[in-house]
């Protein structure tokens, strides 16, 4: 996006009615899928589904925070991005921890439920990605929205692959492997968001100091 879309070095900062409309729609889709997928994950005993459901919840919260700070100062938006980065990091650690716990339990999840719910979640995620793709570049606040949407789409493809693996091997290992990969994806996205947020926070602090 060009300089006309924002005022932080020409970087889009969310100040667009079209962007807000798209973001509200994506918030609703993610909140609904969190409820559906978490229930299905518990019923099927699938850590991959539960991990993906948690990602939906994190996205809905992330998008809500993003909506709240649109139009705020660069420092405020950077702080919001840092908070979202920390939450993604914590989710990644939670998924990793529960996956390691499941390794010792070795319950085999229900592949049919994993596949059907994963397909529904993938459709929702692809719709979210299509809604937000034109706004994938921007400040840390806007970029965190895009990264979370991308994570969802990747995660649901992975869940469907895990379902096929569970069905083919009759073991929980494909499900656990996918959950582990998703945990790594959460951590990677958190690092990206935190890095950009820190840079923007420092830049705004430097500008404020120079002006004073």
Secondary structure, DSSP 8 states (H G I E B T S, - for coil): --GGG-SBTTB--S--HHHHHHHHHHHHHHHHHHHHHHHHHHHHT-HHHHHHHHHHHHHHHHHHHHHHHTTS-HHHHHHHHHHHHHHHHHHHHHHHHHHHHHHHH-----HHHHHHHHHHHHHHHHHHHHHHGGG-SSSHHHHHHHHHHHHHHHHHHHHHHHHHHHHHH-SSHHHHHHHHHHHHHHHHHHHHHHHHHHHHHHHHHHHHHHH-
